[in-house]
Amino acid sequence: MATATGLTVDILTGVDAVPAETWDELAPPHDPMWGREVFAAMEHGAIGPDGYAYAVVREAGRTIAILPLSAVRGLRLEQVVGPQERRMLAPVSRLFPNLLRVPMLFCGNFLGQGHVLSREPLTAPVAELLVRTVLDYARRNRLGTVVFKDFAPDELAALRPALEAADFFQVPSMPDTELPLDHAATFEDYLAALPAKPRRNARNKLRKFHARRDLRIEVLSDFAELVPDMLELYRQVMDRADQTLDVLDESFLHALQQPGGPDQRLVACFEGDRLVAFLHCLFRGEGAIGARIGLDYRLAHEARLYHNVHYAAIELAIDRKCRHIRFAQTAYEPKRELGCELVEQHYAITHVSPLPRAVLRLLLPRALNTALARTLAPRS
């Protein structure tokens, strides 16, 4: 597709069609979830989406913007809200039985923070072309609901006029959690910089863990043989989760382990020879992320497994000279205690048909805002 402004846009069906040097030039240099190899693993895995595409904008033959797209054809909206919101949405499910089971197109990164990959802030013509392309793609592929997922406010700023003109509405999504590490040359520096109460709690949790002589933590670069055990522990966590938009699977984890995969480590906790907790960490530039966690709840509380695998990941990131480490959009209270800051994020949502769009605009902001307020409320 070409425009009067000299821009062209193509839809590519795999990340391999984007030259590695182009991707690396445009992608966030310190966000591990935006490594090209992570997208390649997503395409080979079964984490939720049924298909992937990439809207590539060029000007005079030069690629200036890339927007990844993920199609999920059978998503239920109840999967992305809490239990009270599920009850709130129950009347809609009865009146419109197919409305909450929606084919959905996610724009951005299905597993991470949303971005349009570009060298410079988007111009209005590029933003308008991307939004128009996304909606055309959704209509052609019968993907009624379109979501720009987990975009920071400044990332949405350039897109906002085009989104509003296309009848998108915005609602807050769950914030990211990010721990700045600029001040810490060692793990002890990190602990010393915590406020008094979190610092005492951290040292107490470390003591309780190390008092268990049967437990040890290892940092592994090759963990393919542990994948079945990881998935069992991960399922224990997901069984307790309110929201289950994406779910890791064996094929995705094995794809990440292939030659040329991302820079990654597994913080693995063992009871004897048995894996009882893990935090899967990825690295890119000066950034790190503790992407997914698994816990054996048989001893998780007593041994403080959750905190101790996070402490080990923080120490690993400090040793690797990372300037920050991010964690998942869950368990905000313990992450605040770790010293994390909350990173504001938003959804921009529409439907390609007027009636479902009106229903979503009426109900989703209330449901998602209620879920967000309850999730962020202090619980101790």
C-alpha contacts under 8 A as a table, 3 or more apart, distances in Angstrom:
res1	aa1	res2	aa2	distance
1	M	8	T	5.44
1	M	9	V	5.37
1	M	10	D	6.63
2	A	6	G	6.69
2	A	7	L	5.77
2	A	8	T	4.30
2	A	9	V	6.65
3	T	6	G	5.57
3	T	7	L	5.43
3	T	8	T	6.33
4	A	7	L	7.36
5	T	125	P	7.48
6	G	59	E	6.33
6	G	60	A	7.10
7	L	57	V	6.78
7	L	58	R	5.77
7	L	59	E	4.89
7	L	60	A	7.38
7	L	126	V	7.64
8	T	57	V	5.63
8	T	58	R	5.22
8	T	59	E	6.47
9	V	55	A	6.57
9	V	56	V	5.38
9	V	57	V	4.37
9	V	58	R	6.23
9	V	129	L	7.80
9	V	133	T	7.86
10	D	54	Y	7.98
10	D	55	A	5.78
10	D	56	V	5.27
10	D	57	V	6.69
11	I	53	A	6.36
11	I	54	Y	5.47
11	I	55	A	4.71
11	I	56	V	6.30
12	L	15	V	7.54
12	L	17	A	6.59
12	L	18	V	7.97
12	L	53	A	5.52
12	L	54	Y	5.03
12	L	55	A	6.54
12	L	56	V	7.29
13	T	17	A	7.53
13	T	52	Y	6.27
13	T	53	A	4.45
13	T	54	Y	6.39
14	G	17	A	5.71
14	G	18	V	7.72
14	G	40	A	7.82
14	G	43	E	7.63
14	G	52	Y	6.69
14	G	53	A	5.99
14	G	54	Y	7.05
15	V	18	V	5.42
15	V	36	R	7.09
15	V	39	F	6.74
15	V	40	A	6.25
15	V	53	A	7.80
15	V	54	Y	7.24
16	D	19	P	6.95
16	D	20	A	7.90
16	D	40	A	7.33
18	V	22	T	6.85
18	V	23	W	6.58
19	P	22	T	5.29
19	P	23	W	6.37
20	A	23	W	5.15
20	A	24	D	6.12
20	A	36	R	7.27
21	E	24	D	5.17
21	E	25	E	6.07
22	T	25	E	5.14
22	T	26	L	6.38
22	T	63	T	7.49
23	W	26	L	5.35
23	W	27	A	5.79
23	W	36	R	6.83
24	D	27	A	5.36
24	D	28	P	7.96
24	D	29	P	7.35
24	D	35	G	7.78
24	D	36	R	7.63
25	E	119	R	7.40
26	L	64	I	7.92
26	L	65	A	7.48
26	L	117	L	5.14
26	L	118	S	4.86
26	L	119	R	5.45
27	A	34	W	6.41
27	A	35	G	7.60
27	A	117	L	5.28
27	A	118	S	7.08
28	P	31	D	5.65
28	P	34	W	6.61
28	P	117	L	7.50
29	P	284	R	6.71
29	P	285	G	5.88
30	H	283	F	7.92
30	H	284	R	5.10
30	H	285	G	4.62
30	H	286	E	5.33
30	H	287	G	4.57
30	H	288	A	7.68
31	D	34	W	5.65
31	D	35	G	7.46
31	D	283	F	7.59
31	D	284	R	5.83
31	D	285	G	7.52
31	D	287	G	5.70
31	D	288	A	7.10
31	D	289	I	7.96
32	P	35	G	5.67
32	P	262	P	7.94
32	P	282	L	5.70
32	P	283	F	5.08
32	P	284	R	4.58
32	P	285	G	7.90
32	P	287	G	6.62
32	P	288	A	6.25
32	P	289	I	6.65
33	M	38	V	6.40
33	M	109	N	8.00
33	M	111	L	7.14
33	M	112	G	5.87
33	M	282	L	7.64
33	M	289	I	7.95
34	W	38	V	6.80
34	W	39	F	7.45
34	W	109	N	7.72
34	W	112	G	7.75
35	G	38	V	5.34
35	G	39	F	6.96
35	G	262	P	6.92
35	G	284	R	7.34
36	R	39	F	5.32
36	R	40	A	6.39
37	E	40	A	4.90
37	E	41	A	6.22
37	E	256	L	7.50
37	E	260	G	7.28
37	E	261	G	5.49
37	E	262	P	5.89
38	V	41	A	5.08
38	V	42	M	6.23
38	V	256	L	6.88
38	V	261	G	7.37
38	V	262	P	6.58
39	F	42	M	4.91
39	F	43	E	6.29
40	A	43	E	5.20
40	A	44	H	6.55
41	A	44	H	5.08
41	A	45	G	6.07
41	A	252	F	5.58
41	A	253	L	7.76
41	A	255	A	4.99
41	A	256	L	5.62
42	M	45	G	5.05
42	M	46	A	7.36
42	M	47	I	7.08
42	M	252	F	6.09
43	E	46	A	7.85
43	E	51	G	7.50
43	E	52	Y	6.83
44	H	251	S	6.75
44	H	252	F	6.25
44	H	255	A	6.65
45	G	249	D	6.79
45	G	250	E	7.55
45	G	251	S	4.80
45	G	252	F	3.93
45	G	253	L	7.71
45	G	255	A	7.19
46	A	49	P	7.14
46	A	50	D	7.92
46	A	248	L	7.42
46	A	249	D	6.09
46	A	251	S	6.75
46	A	252	F	6.57
47	I	246	D	5.60
47	I	247	V	5.04
47	I	248	L	5.16
47	I	249	D	6.02
47	I	252	F	7.14
48	G	72	V	6.62
48	G	245	L	7.37
48	G	246	D	5.48
48	G	247	V	6.61
49	P	52	Y	7.31
49	P	70	S	5.81
49	P	71	A	5.29
49	P	72	V	4.51
49	P	73	R	7.60
50	D	70	S	7.52
50	D	71	A	5.65
50	D	72	V	5.41
50	D	73	R	6.75
51	G	70	S	5.93
51	G	71	A	5.20
51	G	72	V	7.29
52	Y	68	P	7.39
52	Y	69	L	5.62
52	Y	70	S	4.66
52	Y	71	A	6.27
53	A	68	P	6.00
53	A	69	L	5.03
53	A	70	S	6.60
54	Y	66	I	6.49
54	Y	67	L	5.62
54	Y	68	P	4.41
54	Y	69	L	5.74
55	A	66	I	5.59
55	A	67	L	5.11
55	A	68	P	6.36
55	A	69	L	7.45
55	A	130	L	7.31
55	A	133	T	7.55
55	A	134	V	7.81
56	V	63	T	6.85
56	V	64	I	7.82
56	V	65	A	5.94
56	V	66	I	4.61
56	V	67	L	6.68
57	V	63	T	5.84
57	V	64	I	5.86
57	V	65	A	5.13
57	V	66	I	6.35
57	V	126	V	7.53
57	V	130	L	7.81
58	R	61	G	5.55
58	R	62	R	5.08
58	R	63	T	4.24
58	R	64	I	5.47
58	R	65	A	7.10
59	E	62	R	5.23
59	E	63	T	6.52
59	E	64	I	6.72
63	T	66	I	7.80
64	I	118	S	5.66
64	I	119	R	6.78
65	A	116	V	6.58
65	A	117	L	5.32
65	A	118	S	4.58
65	A	119	R	7.64
66	I	116	V	5.92
66	I	117	L	4.97
66	I	118	S	6.77
67	L	107	C	6.78
67	L	108	G	6.05
67	L	115	H	7.42
67	L	116	V	5.07
67	L	117	L	6.34
67	L	130	L	7.81
68	P	107	C	5.97
68	P	108	G	5.20
68	P	109	N	6.60
68	P	116	V	7.87
69	L	105	L	6.70
69	L	106	F	5.68
69	L	107	C	4.72
69	L	108	G	6.23
69	L	109	N	7.66
70	S	105	L	5.72
70	S	106	F	5.03
70	S	107	C	6.53
70	S	108	G	7.98
70	S	109	N	7.94
70	S	110	F	6.71
71	A	103	P	7.44
71	A	104	M	5.94
71	A	105	L	4.63
71	A	106	F	6.33
71	A	143	L	7.38
72	V	75	L	6.09
72	V	103	P	5.77
72	V	104	M	5.20
72	V	105	L	6.31
72	V	106	F	7.77
73	R	102	V	6.56
73	R	103	P	3.85
73	R	104	M	5.93
73	R	143	L	7.05
74	G	101	R	5.99
74	G	102	V	5.84
74	G	103	P	5.52
74	G	104	M	7.78
75	L	79	Q	7.51
75	L	100	L	7.95
75	L	101	R	5.61
75	L	102	V	5.58
75	L	103	P	6.38
75	L	104	M	6.96
76	R	79	Q	5.64
76	R	80	V	7.85
76	R	100	L	5.39
76	R	101	R	4.33
76	R	102	V	6.22
77	L	80	V	5.66
77	L	81	V	7.13
77	L	100	L	5.29
77	L	101	R	6.58
77	L	102	V	7.46
78	E	81	V	5.52
78	E	82	G	7.53
78	E	85	E	7.60
78	E	86	R	5.43
78	E	89	L	7.63
78	E	100	L	7.31
79	Q	82	G	7.89
79	Q	242	D	7.61
79	Q	243	Q	5.33
79	Q	244	T	5.50
79	Q	245	L	6.11
80	V	242	D	7.67
80	V	243	Q	4.79
80	V	244	T	6.34
80	V	245	L	5.91
81	V	85	E	5.90
81	V	86	R	6.65
81	V	242	D	6.86
81	V	243	Q	5.91
81	V	367	A	7.27
81	V	368	L	6.54
81	V	371	A	6.32
82	G	85	E	5.37
82	G	86	R	6.28
82	G	242	D	5.16
82	G	243	Q	6.54
82	G	371	A	5.84
83	P	86	R	5.01
83	P	87	R	6.54
83	P	242	D	6.83
84	Q	87	R	5.20
84	Q	88	M	6.33
84	Q	371	A	7.84
85	E	88	M	4.73
85	E	89	L	6.07
85	E	367	A	5.35
85	E	368	L	7.68
85	E	370	T	7.58
85	E	371	A	6.87
86	R	89	L	5.13
86	R	90	A	6.18
87	R	90	A	5.08
88	M	91	P	7.06
88	M	367	A	7.34
89	L	92	V	5.35
89	L	93	S	6.47
89	L	363	L	7.82
89	L	367	A	7.98
90	A	93	S	5.03
90	A	94	R	6.43
91	P	94	R	5.09
91	P	95	L	6.20
92	V	95	L	5.12
92	V	96	F	5.61
92	V	97	P	7.37
92	V	99	L	7.59
92	V	100	L	7.60
93	S	96	F	5.26
93	S	97	P	4.74
93	S	98	N	7.27
93	S	99	L	6.86
93	S	100	L	6.19
94	R	97	P	5.49
96	F	99	L	5.27
96	F	100	L	7.60
97	P	100	L	6.88
97	P	101	R	7.59
98	N	101	R	5.22
98	N	102	V	6.85
99	L	102	V	6.00
99	L	356	P	7.18
102	V	143	L	7.76
102	V	144	G	6.96
102	V	145	T	6.89
103	P	142	R	7.21
103	P	143	L	4.74
103	P	144	G	5.81
103	P	145	T	6.49
104	M	143	L	5.15
104	M	144	G	6.06
104	M	145	T	4.72
104	M	146	V	5.81
104	M	147	V	7.45
105	L	138	A	6.65
105	L	143	L	5.94
105	L	144	G	7.66
105	L	145	T	6.25
105	L	146	V	4.80
105	L	147	V	6.17
106	F	109	N	7.77
106	F	110	F	6.77
106	F	146	V	6.14
106	F	147	V	4.95
106	F	148	F	5.96
106	F	149	K	6.26
107	C	110	F	7.70
107	C	114	G	7.54
107	C	146	V	7.55
107	C	147	V	5.99
107	C	148	F	4.62
107	C	149	K	6.05
108	G	113	Q	7.46
108	G	114	G	4.56
108	G	115	H	5.56
108	G	116	V	6.70
108	G	148	F	6.30
108	G	149	K	6.10
108	G	150	D	7.95
108	G	151	F	7.99
109	N	112	G	5.13
109	N	113	Q	6.19
109	N	114	G	5.41
109	N	115	H	7.30
109	N	149	K	7.28
110	F	149	K	7.46
110	F	246	D	7.87
111	L	246	D	7.39
112	G	150	D	7.51
113	Q	149	K	7.49
113	Q	150	D	5.29
113	Q	151	F	6.11
113	Q	152	A	7.68
113	Q	176	D	7.89
114	G	148	F	7.26
114	G	149	K	5.74
114	G	150	D	5.05
114	G	151	F	4.40
114	G	152	A	7.23
114	G	155	E	7.85
115	H	151	F	6.44
115	H	155	E	6.52
116	V	155	E	7.76
118	S	121	P	7.11
118	S	122	L	7.37
121	P	158	A	7.00
122	L	126	V	6.11
122	L	127	A	6.16
122	L	158	A	5.86
122	L	159	L	7.62
123	T	126	V	5.36
123	T	127	A	6.26
123	T	158	A	7.09
124	A	127	A	5.10
124	A	128	E	6.05
124	A	158	A	7.09
124	A	159	L	7.66
124	A	162	A	7.57
125	P	128	E	5.14
125	P	129	L	6.08
126	V	129	L	5.09
126	V	130	L	6.16
127	A	130	L	5.19
127	A	131	V	6.24
127	A	158	A	6.95
127	A	159	L	5.41
127	A	162	A	6.27
128	E	131	V	5.28
128	E	132	R	6.08
128	E	159	L	7.65
128	E	162	A	5.14
128	E	163	L	8.00
129	L	132	R	5.17
129	L	133	T	5.96
130	L	133	T	5.02
130	L	134	V	6.08
131	V	134	V	5.15
131	V	135	L	6.31
131	V	162	A	6.60
131	V	163	L	6.69
131	V	166	A	7.74
132	R	135	L	5.30
132	R	136	D	6.16
133	T	136	D	5.11
133	T	137	Y	6.04
134	V	137	Y	5.10
134	V	138	A	6.15
135	L	138	A	4.99
135	L	139	R	6.21
135	L	146	V	7.51
135	L	352	V	7.14
136	D	139	R	5.21
136	D	140	R	6.19
137	Y	140	R	5.22
137	Y	141	N	6.17
138	A	141	N	5.26
138	A	142	R	5.83
138	A	143	L	4.71
138	A	144	G	6.48
138	A	145	T	7.92
138	A	146	V	7.21
138	A	352	V	7.69
139	R	142	R	5.03
139	R	143	L	6.16
139	R	144	G	6.91
139	R	352	V	6.88
140	R	143	L	7.84
143	L	146	V	7.30
144	G	351	H	5.39
144	G	352	V	5.40
144	G	353	S	7.18
145	T	349	I	7.25
145	T	350	T	5.89
145	T	351	H	4.38
145	T	352	V	6.59
146	V	349	I	5.73
146	V	350	T	5.45
146	V	351	H	6.01
146	V	352	V	7.70
147	V	347	Y	6.41
147	V	348	A	5.60
147	V	349	I	4.58
147	V	350	T	6.77
148	F	151	F	6.93
148	F	347	Y	5.55
148	F	348	A	5.00
148	F	349	I	6.54
149	K	346	H	6.92
149	K	347	Y	4.99
149	K	348	A	6.92
150	D	173	S	6.20
150	D	174	M	7.76
150	D	345	Q	5.07
150	D	346	H	5.09
150	D	347	Y	5.58
151	F	155	E	5.91
151	F	156	L	6.19
151	F	345	Q	5.18
151	F	346	H	5.25
151	F	347	Y	6.57
152	A	155	E	5.20
152	A	156	L	6.46
152	A	343	V	7.67
152	A	344	E	6.00
152	A	345	Q	4.43
152	A	346	H	6.24
153	P	156	L	5.18
153	P	157	A	6.18
153	P	344	E	7.22
153	P	345	Q	6.47
153	P	346	H	6.95
154	D	157	A	5.04
154	D	158	A	7.63
155	E	158	A	6.79
155	E	159	L	7.61
156	L	159	L	5.11
156	L	160	R	5.72
157	A	160	R	5.24
158	A	161	P	7.26
159	L	162	A	5.57
159	L	163	L	6.02
160	R	163	L	4.98
160	R	164	E	5.95
161	P	164	E	5.24
161	P	165	A	6.12
162	A	165	A	5.15
162	A	166	A	6.33
163	L	166	A	5.12
163	L	167	D	6.45
163	L	168	F	5.24
163	L	169	F	7.80
163	L	348	A	7.63
164	E	167	D	5.05
164	E	168	F	5.28
164	E	169	F	6.88
165	A	168	F	7.55
167	D	350	T	6.41
168	F	348	A	5.86
168	F	349	I	5.08
168	F	350	T	4.62
169	F	348	A	5.46
169	F	349	I	5.37
169	F	350	T	6.51
169	F	361	R	6.97
170	Q	346	H	6.57
170	Q	347	Y	5.52
170	Q	348	A	4.38
170	Q	349	I	6.26
171	V	346	H	5.68
171	V	347	Y	5.41
171	V	348	A	6.67
171	V	365	P	5.72
171	V	368	L	7.32
171	V	369	N	7.40
172	P	344	E	7.75
172	P	345	Q	6.08
172	P	346	H	4.27
172	P	347	Y	6.08
172	P	368	L	7.38
172	P	369	N	6.83
172	P	372	L	7.81
173	S	344	E	7.86
173	S	345	Q	5.49
173	S	346	H	4.73
173	S	347	Y	5.84
173	S	368	L	7.38
173	S	372	L	7.27
174	M	329	Q	6.11
174	M	344	E	7.68
174	M	345	Q	6.63
174	M	346	H	7.79
174	M	372	L	6.32
175	P	329	Q	6.24
175	P	342	L	5.76
175	P	343	V	5.11
175	P	344	E	4.91
175	P	345	Q	5.37
176	D	326	R	7.32
176	D	327	F	7.12
176	D	328	A	6.62
176	D	329	Q	5.35
176	D	342	L	5.72
176	D	343	V	4.84
176	D	344	E	6.84
176	D	345	Q	7.26
177	T	326	R	5.57
177	T	327	F	5.50
177	T	328	A	6.68
177	T	329	Q	6.60
177	T	332	Y	7.66
177	T	335	K	7.20
177	T	340	C	5.68
177	T	341	E	5.64
177	T	342	L	4.81
177	T	343	V	5.99
178	E	324	H	6.70
178	E	325	I	5.80
178	E	326	R	4.23
178	E	327	F	6.47
178	E	340	C	5.03
178	E	341	E	5.24
178	E	342	L	6.47
178	E	343	V	6.96
179	L	324	H	5.49
179	L	325	I	5.33
179	L	326	R	6.12
179	L	338	L	7.76
179	L	339	G	6.07
179	L	340	C	4.25
179	L	341	E	6.11
180	P	183	H	7.74
180	P	323	R	6.17
180	P	324	H	4.43
180	P	325	I	6.76
180	P	340	C	7.30
180	P	341	E	7.94
181	L	184	A	5.39
181	L	190	Y	7.55
181	L	318	I	6.87
181	L	322	C	6.82
181	L	323	R	4.87
181	L	324	H	4.94
181	L	325	I	7.41
182	D	185	A	7.91
182	D	322	C	7.81
182	D	323	R	5.04
182	D	324	H	7.15
183	H	189	D	7.60
183	H	190	Y	7.52
184	A	187	F	6.87
184	A	188	E	7.99
184	A	189	D	5.03
184	A	190	Y	5.21
184	A	318	I	6.88
185	A	189	D	6.29
185	A	190	Y	7.87
185	A	318	I	6.51
185	A	319	D	7.71
185	A	321	K	7.83
186	T	189	D	5.11
186	T	190	Y	6.61
186	T	315	E	7.28
186	T	318	I	6.31
186	T	319	D	7.08
187	F	190	Y	4.99
187	F	191	L	6.36
187	F	314	I	7.44
187	F	315	E	5.24
187	F	318	I	6.82
188	E	191	L	5.04
188	E	192	A	6.04
189	D	192	A	5.10
189	D	193	A	6.24
190	Y	193	A	5.34
190	Y	194	L	6.76
191	L	194	L	5.47
191	L	199	R	5.98
191	L	202	A	7.62
192	A	199	R	6.99
194	L	198	P	6.20
194	L	199	R	5.30
194	L	338	L	7.91
194	L	339	G	6.70
195	P	198	P	5.71
195	P	199	R	5.94
196	A	199	R	5.12
196	A	200	R	6.20
197	K	200	R	5.17
197	K	201	N	6.16
198	P	201	N	4.94
198	P	202	A	5.96
198	P	337	E	5.53
198	P	338	L	7.21
199	R	202	A	5.08
199	R	203	R	6.30
200	R	203	R	5.29
200	R	204	N	6.14
201	N	204	N	5.05
201	N	205	K	6.14
202	A	205	K	5.16
202	A	206	L	6.17
203	R	206	L	5.06
203	R	207	R	6.15
204	N	207	R	5.09
204	N	208	K	6.21
205	K	208	K	5.13
205	K	209	F	6.22
205	K	303	A	7.92
205	K	304	R	6.02
205	K	307	H	7.25
205	K	308	N	7.29
206	L	209	F	5.21
206	L	210	H	6.17
206	L	304	R	7.96
206	L	308	N	6.60
207	R	210	H	5.20
207	R	211	A	6.00
208	K	211	A	5.21
208	K	212	R	6.97
208	K	303	A	6.24
208	K	304	R	7.18
209	F	212	R	5.57
209	F	215	L	7.54
209	F	303	A	5.11
209	F	304	R	6.25
209	F	305	L	7.45
209	F	308	N	7.27
210	H	213	R	6.67
210	H	215	L	7.53
212	R	215	L	5.69
212	R	303	A	7.34
213	R	216	R	7.71
214	D	271	E	5.50
214	D	272	G	5.94
215	L	269	C	6.86
215	L	270	F	5.61
215	L	271	E	4.71
215	L	272	G	6.69
216	R	269	C	5.64
216	R	270	F	5.47
216	R	271	E	6.85
216	R	272	G	8.00
217	I	267	V	6.87
217	I	268	A	5.56
217	I	269	C	4.33
217	I	270	F	6.35
217	I	309	V	7.68
217	I	312	A	7.84
218	E	267	V	6.01
218	E	268	A	5.28
218	E	269	C	6.38
218	E	270	F	7.94
219	V	265	R	6.38
219	V	266	L	5.60
219	V	267	V	4.68
219	V	268	A	6.12
220	L	223	F	6.29
220	L	265	R	5.50
220	L	266	L	5.04
220	L	267	V	6.56
220	L	268	A	7.17
221	S	264	Q	6.58
221	S	265	R	4.81
221	S	266	L	6.41
222	D	257	Q	7.49
222	D	265	R	7.76
223	F	226	L	5.32
223	F	227	V	6.86
223	F	266	L	7.07
224	A	227	V	5.51
224	A	253	L	7.95
224	A	254	H	6.53
224	A	257	Q	6.89
225	E	228	P	7.40
226	L	229	D	5.38
226	L	230	M	6.08
226	L	275	L	7.94
227	V	230	M	4.90
227	V	231	L	6.17
227	V	250	E	6.66
227	V	253	L	7.15
227	V	254	H	7.76
228	P	231	L	5.24
228	P	232	E	6.44
228	P	250	E	7.34
229	D	232	E	5.16
229	D	233	L	6.45
229	D	275	L	6.65
230	M	233	L	5.26
230	M	234	Y	6.00
230	M	275	L	7.61
230	M	277	A	7.93
230	M	278	F	7.15
230	M	294	G	6.45
231	L	234	Y	4.85
231	L	235	R	6.01
231	L	248	L	7.72
231	L	249	D	7.19
231	L	250	E	7.38
231	L	294	G	7.59
232	E	235	R	5.22
232	E	236	Q	6.65
232	E	294	G	7.86
233	L	236	Q	5.19
233	L	237	V	6.77
233	L	276	V	7.17
233	L	277	A	6.89
233	L	294	G	4.45
233	L	295	L	5.04
233	L	296	D	5.80
234	Y	237	V	5.19
234	Y	238	M	6.28
234	Y	292	R	7.91
234	Y	293	I	6.30
234	Y	294	G	4.09
234	Y	295	L	6.65
235	R	238	M	4.91
235	R	239	D	5.93
235	R	294	G	7.47
236	Q	239	D	5.27
236	Q	240	R	6.87
236	Q	294	G	7.11
236	Q	295	L	6.71
236	Q	296	D	7.07
236	Q	297	Y	7.40
237	V	240	R	5.46
237	V	241	A	6.54
237	V	293	I	7.59
237	V	294	G	6.07
237	V	295	L	6.48
238	M	241	A	4.91
238	M	244	T	7.08
241	A	244	T	6.80
244	T	247	V	6.68
248	L	252	F	6.76
248	L	253	L	7.42
249	D	252	F	5.58
249	D	253	L	6.55
250	E	253	L	5.26
250	E	254	H	6.10
251	S	254	H	5.17
251	S	255	A	6.02
252	F	255	A	5.04
252	F	256	L	6.35
253	L	256	L	5.19
253	L	257	Q	6.62
254	H	257	Q	5.07
254	H	258	Q	6.76
255	A	258	Q	5.40
255	A	261	G	7.62
256	L	261	G	5.26
256	L	262	P	6.61
257	Q	261	G	5.91
257	Q	262	P	7.97
258	Q	261	G	5.48
262	P	282	L	6.97
262	P	283	F	7.48
263	D	282	L	5.81
263	D	283	F	5.39
263	D	284	R	6.95
264	Q	280	H	7.50
264	Q	281	C	5.56
264	Q	282	L	4.26
264	Q	283	F	6.03
265	R	280	H	6.35
265	R	281	C	5.28
265	R	282	L	6.48
266	L	278	F	6.67
266	L	279	L	6.04
266	L	280	H	4.77
266	L	281	C	6.01
267	V	278	F	5.40
267	V	279	L	5.13
267	V	280	H	6.30
267	V	281	C	7.28
267	V	309	V	6.38
267	V	312	A	6.90
267	V	313	A	6.56
268	A	275	L	6.90
268	A	276	V	7.89
268	A	277	A	6.04
268	A	278	F	4.48
268	A	279	L	6.74
268	A	309	V	7.47
269	C	275	L	5.90
269	C	276	V	5.76
269	C	277	A	5.01
269	C	278	F	5.99
269	C	305	L	7.99
269	C	309	V	7.28
270	F	273	D	5.97
270	F	274	R	5.27
270	F	275	L	4.49
270	F	276	V	5.50
270	F	277	A	7.11
271	E	274	R	5.14
271	E	275	L	6.39
271	E	276	V	6.33
275	L	278	F	7.69
276	V	294	G	7.86
276	V	295	L	5.97
276	V	296	D	5.04
277	A	293	I	7.43
277	A	294	G	5.29
277	A	295	L	4.42
277	A	296	D	6.12
277	A	305	L	6.63
277	A	306	Y	7.76
277	A	309	V	7.40
278	F	293	I	5.60
278	F	294	G	5.25
278	F	295	L	6.78
278	F	309	V	6.59
279	L	290	G	6.05
279	L	291	A	7.12
279	L	292	R	5.84
279	L	293	I	4.52
279	L	294	G	6.69
279	L	309	V	6.19
279	L	310	H	7.18
279	L	313	A	7.45
280	H	290	G	5.67
280	H	291	A	5.59
280	H	292	R	5.43
280	H	293	I	6.42
281	C	288	A	6.91
281	C	289	I	5.46
281	C	290	G	4.42
281	C	291	A	5.75
281	C	292	R	7.72
281	C	313	A	7.22
282	L	288	A	5.69
282	L	289	I	5.41
282	L	290	G	6.74
282	L	291	A	7.08
283	F	286	E	7.56
283	F	287	G	5.84
283	F	288	A	4.43
283	F	289	I	6.58
284	R	287	G	5.38
284	R	288	A	6.43
285	G	322	C	7.71
286	E	321	K	6.82
286	E	322	C	4.37
286	E	323	R	5.46
286	E	324	H	7.14
287	G	322	C	5.38
287	G	323	R	6.15
287	G	324	H	5.48
287	G	325	I	5.96
288	A	317	A	6.48
288	A	322	C	6.63
288	A	324	H	6.39
288	A	325	I	4.48
288	A	326	R	6.29
289	I	325	I	5.13
289	I	326	R	4.53
289	I	327	F	5.64
290	G	293	I	7.67
290	G	310	H	7.79
290	G	313	A	7.07
290	G	325	I	7.22
290	G	326	R	6.22
290	G	327	F	4.89
290	G	328	A	7.02
291	A	326	R	7.96
291	A	327	F	6.07
291	A	328	A	6.06
292	R	328	A	6.97
295	L	300	A	6.41
295	L	305	L	7.24
295	L	306	Y	7.25
296	D	299	L	6.25
296	D	300	A	5.80
297	Y	300	A	4.66
297	Y	301	H	7.05
299	L	302	E	5.44
299	L	303	A	5.94
299	L	305	L	7.74
300	A	303	A	5.57
300	A	304	R	5.64
300	A	305	L	4.93
300	A	306	Y	6.76
301	H	304	R	5.02
301	H	305	L	6.75
301	H	306	Y	7.92
302	E	305	L	7.98
304	R	307	H	5.77
304	R	308	N	6.26
305	L	308	N	5.19
305	L	309	V	6.16
306	Y	309	V	5.76
306	Y	310	H	6.52
307	H	310	H	5.11
307	H	311	Y	6.10
307	H	334	P	7.91
308	N	311	Y	4.88
308	N	312	A	6.16
309	V	312	A	5.05
309	V	313	A	6.22
310	H	313	A	5.00
310	H	314	I	6.15
311	Y	314	I	5.08
311	Y	315	E	6.20
312	A	315	E	5.12
312	A	316	L	6.13
313	A	316	L	4.96
313	A	317	A	6.15
314	I	317	A	5.09
314	I	318	I	6.18
314	I	325	I	7.15
315	E	318	I	5.08
315	E	319	D	6.15
316	L	319	D	5.13
316	L	320	R	6.30
317	A	320	R	5.07
317	A	321	K	6.40
317	A	322	C	5.36
317	A	324	H	7.71
317	A	325	I	6.85
318	I	321	K	5.08
318	I	322	C	5.73
318	I	323	R	7.82
319	D	322	C	7.67
322	C	325	I	7.19
329	Q	332	Y	7.44
331	A	334	P	6.05
331	A	335	K	6.52
332	Y	335	K	5.07
332	Y	336	R	6.06
332	Y	375	T	7.59
332	Y	376	L	6.39
333	E	336	R	5.15
333	E	337	E	6.44
333	E	376	L	7.52
333	E	378	P	6.46
333	E	379	R	7.46
334	P	337	E	4.92
334	P	338	L	6.35
335	K	338	L	4.85
335	K	339	G	6.54
335	K	340	C	5.55
336	R	339	G	5.08
336	R	340	C	4.92
336	R	341	E	6.78
337	E	340	C	7.22
350	T	357	R	5.83
350	T	360	L	7.78
350	T	361	R	7.91
351	H	354	P	7.05
351	H	356	P	6.34
351	H	357	R	4.66
351	H	360	L	7.96
352	V	357	R	7.13
353	S	356	P	6.01
353	S	357	R	6.13
354	P	357	R	5.04
354	P	358	A	6.17
355	L	358	A	5.17
355	L	359	V	6.38
356	P	359	V	5.05
356	P	360	L	6.07
357	R	360	L	5.17
357	R	361	R	6.05
358	A	361	R	5.08
358	A	362	L	6.14
359	V	362	L	5.09
359	V	363	L	6.19
360	L	363	L	5.30
360	L	364	L	5.34
361	R	364	L	5.99
361	R	365	P	6.74
362	L	365	P	7.04
362	L	366	R	7.78
363	L	366	R	5.76
363	L	367	A	6.36
364	L	367	A	5.07
364	L	368	L	5.88
365	P	368	L	5.31
365	P	369	N	5.84
366	R	369	N	5.27
366	R	370	T	6.05
367	A	370	T	5.30
367	A	371	A	6.23
368	L	371	A	5.05
368	L	372	L	6.06
369	N	372	L	5.05
369	N	373	A	6.14
370	T	373	A	5.22
370	T	374	R	6.24
371	A	374	R	5.29
371	A	375	T	6.06
372	L	375	T	5.12
372	L	376	L	6.17
373	A	376	L	5.36
373	A	377	A	6.12
374	R	377	A	5.24
